[in-house]
């Protein structure tokens, strides 16, 4: 299932990057020809924010284990202690992302309840922009739980 989610997120990430690049190019053309284009900037801003957080997943950084670890400590520990330290490291990351996801969701819920909209010409709800925070946190927790499962089951990646 994670492979399917991974492919879907990577596809969405690629499409959003492509959309942002096309819109930036269109903005340049519009600027040079004197045509109004006030809607492009907020759309590109949304796309870049979503890319920054979903790109965490799509960049394969999570799959290549970029977390900080005390390599000197891990290399001197026995295999069982190294596995335990790996699980502890991932649990700390999950706690951080859980807090980020929770407060991101609280922010989105408040924005949905109050109906706050951005001030650009699009007048989109801020909740659409900020929904990426709890979504990215949930995806991060999901892949990290899979890594913990692999450590416990002694599966090499």
C-alpha positions as CSV (number, residue, x, y, z in Angstrom):
1,X,0.0,0.0,0.0
2,X,2.8,2.4,0.8
3,X,4.2,2.0,-2.7
4,X,0.9,3.0,-4.2
5,X,0.6,6.0,-1.9
6,X,4.3,6.8,-2.7
7,X,3.6,6.7,-6.5
8,X,0.5,8.8,-6.1
9,X,2.2,11.5,-4.0
10,X,5.2,11.6,-6.4
11,X,2.8,12.0,-9.4
12,X,0.9,14.8,-7.6
13,X,4.2,16.4,-6.7
14,X,5.4,16.3,-10.3
15,X,2.2,17.7,-11.6
16,X,2.2,20.6,-9.1
17,X,5.8,21.4,-9.9
18,X,5.0,21.4,-13.6
19,X,1.9,23.6,-13.0
20,X,4.0,26.1,-11.0
21,X,6.6,26.2,-13.7
22,X,4.0,26.8,-16.4
23,X,2.3,29.5,-14.4
24,X,5.5,31.3,-13.7
25,X,6.3,31.2,-17.5
26,X,2.8,32.4,-18.3
27,X,3.3,35.2,-15.7
28,X,6.4,36.4,-17.5
29,X,4.7,36.4,-20.8
30,X,1.8,38.3,-19.4
31,X,4.0,40.8,-17.7
32,X,6.0,41.4,-21.0
33,X,2.8,41.9,-23.0
34,X,1.0,44.0,-20.4
35,X,-1.8,41.6,-19.8
36,X,-3.2,41.5,-16.2
37,X,-2.5,38.3,-14.3
38,X,-3.2,38.9,-10.6
39,X,-4.5,35.4,-10.1
40,X,-1.2,33.6,-11.0
41,X,0.8,34.7,-8.0
42,X,-1.5,33.2,-5.3
43,X,-1.8,30.0,-7.3
44,X,2.0,29.7,-7.6
45,X,2.3,30.5,-3.8
46,X,-0.1,27.6,-3.0
47,X,1.8,25.3,-5.4
48,X,5.2,26.1,-3.9
49,X,3.9,25.6,-0.3
50,X,2.4,22.2,-1.2
51,X,5.5,21.2,-3.1
52,X,7.7,22.1,-0.1
53,X,5.8,19.9,2.3
54,X,4.8,17.1,-0.1
55,X,8.3,17.2,-1.6
56,X,9.5,15.9,1.7
57,X,7.9,12.6,0.7
58,X,8.5,12.8,-3.0
59,X,12.2,13.6,-2.7
60,X,12.7,10.1,-1.4
61,X,14.5,11.6,1.6
62,X,12.2,9.7,3.9
63,X,13.0,6.5,2.1
64,X,16.7,7.0,2.4
65,X,16.7,7.6,6.1
66,X,17.9,11.2,6.5
67,X,17.2,11.4,10.2
68,X,20.0,12.6,12.5
69,X,21.6,9.8,14.4
70,X,24.6,9.5,16.6
71,X,26.6,7.2,14.3
72,X,29.4,6.9,16.7
73,X,27.1,5.6,19.3
74,X,25.1,3.4,17.0
75,X,28.2,1.9,15.4
76,X,29.7,0.9,18.8
77,X,26.4,-0.5,20.1
78,X,25.5,-4.1,19.4
79,X,22.9,-4.9,16.8
80,X,20.0,-5.1,19.3
81,X,21.0,-1.7,20.9
82,X,21.3,-0.2,17.4
83,X,17.8,-1.3,16.5
84,X,16.5,0.1,19.8
85,X,18.2,3.4,19.1
86,X,16.7,3.5,15.6
87,X,13.2,2.9,17.0
88,X,13.7,5.6,19.6
89,X,14.9,8.0,17.0
90,X,11.8,7.4,14.8
91,X,9.5,7.7,17.8
92,X,10.9,11.1,18.6
93,X,10.3,12.1,14.9
94,X,6.7,10.8,15.1
95,X,6.0,12.8,18.3
96,X,7.3,16.0,16.6
97,X,5.2,15.3,13.5
98,X,2.1,14.4,15.5
99,X,2.3,17.8,17.3
100,X,2.8,19.6,14.0
101,X,-0.1,17.7,12.5
102,X,-2.4,18.3,15.4
103,X,-1.8,22.0,15.5
104,X,-2.0,22.2,11.7
105,X,-5.4,20.5,11.9
106,X,-6.5,22.9,14.7
107,X,-5.5,25.8,12.4
108,X,-7.4,24.3,9.4
109,X,-10.5,23.6,11.6
110,X,-10.5,27.2,12.8
111,X,-10.2,28.5,9.3
112,X,-13.0,26.3,8.1
113,X,-15.2,27.3,11.0
114,X,-14.6,31.0,10.6
115,X,-14.5,31.0,6.8
116,X,-11.3,33.1,6.6
117,X,-10.3,33.7,3.0
118,X,-7.1,35.1,1.6
119,X,-7.1,38.7,0.3
120,X,-6.0,37.9,-3.3
121,X,-8.3,37.9,-6.3
122,X,-8.9,34.2,-5.9
123,X,-10.4,34.6,-2.4
124,X,-9.8,31.0,-1.6
125,X,-10.1,29.7,1.9
126,X,-6.9,29.7,3.8
127,X,-7.8,26.2,5.0
128,X,-7.0,24.9,1.4
129,X,-3.5,26.3,1.7
130,X,-2.9,25.1,5.3
131,X,-4.4,21.6,4.8
132,X,-1.0,20.4,3.5
133,X,0.4,20.7,7.0
134,X,-1.7,17.9,8.7
135,X,-1.6,15.9,5.4
136,X,2.2,16.0,5.2
137,X,2.5,15.2,8.9
138,X,0.2,12.2,8.5
139,X,2.2,10.9,5.5
140,X,5.4,11.4,7.4
141,X,4.1,9.4,10.4
142,X,2.8,6.7,8.1
143,X,6.2,6.1,6.4
144,X,8.0,6.4,9.7
145,X,5.8,3.7,11.3
146,X,6.6,1.5,8.3
147,X,10.3,2.0,9.0
148,X,9.8,1.1,12.7
149,X,8.0,-2.1,11.6
150,X,10.9,-2.9,9.3
151,X,13.4,-2.4,12.2
152,X,11.4,-4.6,14.5
153,X,10.9,-7.3,11.9
154,X,14.7,-7.0,10.9
155,X,14.0,-6.2,7.3
156,X,16.8,-4.5,5.4
157,X,15.8,-1.7,3.1
